[in-house]
Amino acid sequence: MKWQPAKHLNPLIALLAVLVIAAGVCAWRAAFPPPPEVNSHFQGSFQLGFYDLMSQRKELYNSGMRIAHTTLFSTITSPDDNRFVFKGKFTQNLARQGKLYFTLSPIYYSTPQKGLMIDGLMDLLMHTRFWMMPLETGAESLIVGQTGSIIIYPPR
């Protein structure tokens, strides 16, 4: 058996192969961007309010949140009625197109009254998978939610 000597690689073909591979990697990154990152050590509190124009009722709640890895723990209390307490765990289960999708698992929910406006929000959050989208502006970090909420939190 007679062996054939290998030909030398043409530099133009090598350059063309490198360019094709680089274009493929860039196209892959554009089609499948990495999921957004949320600060995993965030802890904060804010006030949440509801207002009904027809009945002219308002409800105010104090909310505290902390993030542990991809899970967001929330506590909501009422300054008007200390018997109202909600504790829940928002678990991230999907990240797509810059949005983080969560499901809510209530840990503890005690409400002394029926027909509160916050009950509608809790029902929505417990029975659907909802999204939040972290946004970075020059000076502030925002989270925009599917329910219309906009939360400003300290930058990283």
Buried (B, 14 or more C-beta within 10 A) or exposed (E): EEEEEEEEEEEEEEEEEEEEEEEEEEEEEEEEEEBBEBEEEBEEEEEBEBEEEEEEEEBEBEBBBBBEEBBBBBBBBBEEBEEBBBBBBBEBEEBEEEBBBBBBEEEEBEBEEEEBBBEEBBEEBEEEEBBBBBEEEEEEBEBBBBEEEEBEBEEE
